Amino acid sequence: MAASGKIDDSPPGSSPSRAARLRRSAPAGSVVDLRNLLAERFPHAPASAEGRLTTGLSFLDQTIGGGLPEGAITELISPQVSAGSASLIHALIQPQRGAVVPVVPRPVALIDGRDSFDPQPLGNACLRHLLWVRCNKVFEAIKAADLLLRDCNFPLVIVDLVLNPPEELRKIPQTSWYRLQRLVEPTSAACLVLTRQSMVSSAQLKIVLENLWTLETFEKENAISRLQFRIQRSHLSRLESAIAGAS
């Protein structure tokens, strides 16, 4: 549903499709009202001293140096159609499935650029910690990211643009990505943008998902741990080296 819809405040026992979505209906008051509601339902998380948001997925955290960088955009590029990006999103929302050490559920905002997310496998207990923004157009997703990063209510904001048409994605001005980077920099939030090809020029970390999964792969036990990543570009190492040298 569009990012301007009304938040569904259904009780935990309701169906997964209603527990974490925005309704396509009349706007629920002003933007200020929406921000206040977000702050009430998703309180601020304490900042991490290490500047990394641990995902709880060891195979990912080890690749990227301990977790997603806070105050920065990470772009995860999924060039193959069946690379496992949807499974990764589920694991980030419910990290216990692929985690060596269980992680306490944290608020997550998922901006679904093509209304393709399936919440059914997660269950209501997990969905209580999820804000699911259902979009049909890429510019709806960018506007939603702008709003949520300004509010700072979520330690993790995921923007899934993998299924958006390339012609739509090419119309996103680079200034939009730099604006989002400026919004996230002073916060302790991590912003993860999933794309089909490299396009986020302001991303401080770019990761490539190197998989070509089949139905047989999905059926294997703990299949999510078989995901393979390659760091394409990182501006974080130079920044961290400079900080270490100055201390």
N, C-alpha and C positions, 0 to 999 in steps of 0.2 A: 504494500500500500504506500501511498505517497507520504513523504516525510512531514507534510503539514497536517496529517490526520490527528485523531484524538487517541490518547493512550488508553488501552484496555486495562482496567484495574480489577480484573477478574480474580476471584479467590484461588488459592493454590490448587484446589481440587478440580478446577475446571479443565477443559480439554487443552492439550498443548498448543493447538492452533490459536487459542484465545488468550493464553497466559502471557504471551510476550509478543504483542504485535501492536501496530498503530492502525486504527480503523480508518477506512476511506469514507469519512463523513464530515460534517460541519466542523470547522476549527474550534478547539476547546479554549476559547478566550485568547488573550494576547500571548506574545512570545514570553513575556515576563511570567505569566501564569504557568506556561509549560516548563520554564526553567525552574520555578519553585517546586513544581510537581516532581521533576527529575531529581532535584536535590533532596526531596523528602524520601523518595523511594530508593534512591541509589546514593547513599552518603559517601563523602570523600574517603578515599583509601589512604592510609599512611604512606608517605614517600619512602622509597627504598634508598638506603644509604649507598648502595653500590651503583645506583643509576641504571639498573637492569630489572626488567620485569620477568621473573622466572616463569616459564610456561608450564613447568612440571613435566615436559616431554624431553627426556634426557637426550634423545637422538637429535633434537633441534637445538636445545640449549648448548650442548657441547660444540655444535657447529658454529654458533654465532657468538660464542664467548660468554655464556652464562645466562642469556635471556634476551628478550627484545629491548633495545635501548629506549630508556625513558626520555621524554622531551624531544623525540625525533620520529620521523617517518621511516618505516621499513617497507620496502617494496618486495613482495614475493611474486616472482614471475613463473607462471605455469604454462609453458609453451605447448604442451601436449594436451589433447582433449581429455584423456583419462590419466591425469597425472596425480590425482589424489587430493586436490585442493579442497573439495567438499568434505572429505574425511578429516582433513587437517582442521578445518573450521569447527567441526563437531568436537574434535579433541581439545581445541583451545577453549571451547565453552565448557566442556566437561573433561578436564585434563586427567582425572583419575583413571580413565580408561587406558592411557598410554604412559602414565607416570610411574616411576620407580617408588617415589615417596608421594603419598596422597597430598593434594593441594587443597586448601580451604577454598570453597567456591567464592569467586569474586565477581563483582558486577562487570558485565561485558556488554558493549554496544555493537551490534552487528548491523551494518548498513548494507542491505541486500540490493545490489544494483540492478538485478534482473528478476527479482521476486522468485528466486529459485531455491531458497533454503527450505529444507524439510526438517521441522522440529520434532517430528514424531518419535525418533529413536531416543531422544534425550530424556524425556519424562518431566513431570511437573516440578519436581524438587529442584532440578537444574534450571528450568526455565524461569523460576522466580528471580534469578540473578541476571536475566537476559533482557535487554531492550532490543527488539527486532524492528528495524525500520525497513518497510517493504517499498521498494522503488521500482519504477518501470523505465525511467530514463536516467542517463548518467548525470545530468545536471541536477536532478533531484537528489542523487546520492552525494554530490559535492556540497550542495546546500545543507544537507543533513549533517555531514561531517563538520562543516563550518560551525553549526549550532552546537553540536555535542562537544567539540574541542574547546569552544568558548566557555562552556559550563564546567568543565573539569570534574565531572561527576563519575567518570569511568576510568579505571586504570588501564583498560584496553579498549580501543576503538578499532574495529575491523571494517574495512571498506572493500566489499567483494565486487569487482568489476570484470571478473573473468568471462562472463557470458554476455556482456554488453557488446553491441556491434562495433567493429573497428572504426567505422565512419563516425560514430558518436564519440568514441574516445579521442579521435584525432582533433575534434573540435574543442577539447578542453584546453584553454590557454595555460601556458606554463606559469603565469602569474597566479593562477588558482592554487597550484601546488605549493608555490612559495608562500602564499598567504596561509595555507594550512600548516606549513612548517613553522611559520612565525607564531601561530596560535598555540601549537603544542610545545614549543621550546621552553616557555617559563613554567610548564606543568610537570608533574610526575607521571603523566600518561604516556603510553606507547601507542602509536598509530600504525596499524598494519594494513597496507593496501595490496590487494591481490589483483594481478593483471595477467593478460595473455602474453604481452610483450613489454619490454622495458619502455616506460613512458614518464615516470615520475622523476623529473630532473632534480628535485629538492630532496629526494630520499638519501639519507645518510648511510643506509645499508640496503644493498640489493642482493636478494637471494634467488637462485633459480631452483625450481622443483624439478628434479631430473628423474622422472618415472614415466612409464607407459604401462598402466595397470590393465589387467584383464579381469574377467569375472572370477577366474581361479584365484587371483591375488586377493580379491576382496573376501573370499571365503576362508582364507587362511587365518589361523588364530593370531591375534594381536597384529593384524596386517598393518596397522598404522605405524608401527615401529620400523617397518620396511621402507618408509619414505626416505629418499636420498636428496640432499641439498648441496648446492655449490654456491659459495659466495662470489658474486660477480663484481661487486664494488663495495668498498667500505671506507667512509671518511672518518670512522670512529677511532681507528687505531692511531691515526696521526694526532687526533684531538686528545686521546687518553695518554699518549706518550708525552705530549706537551704539558699536560697537567701533572703527570708524574715527575717530569724533569723540574717543574717549578716548585714542587713540594719538598 
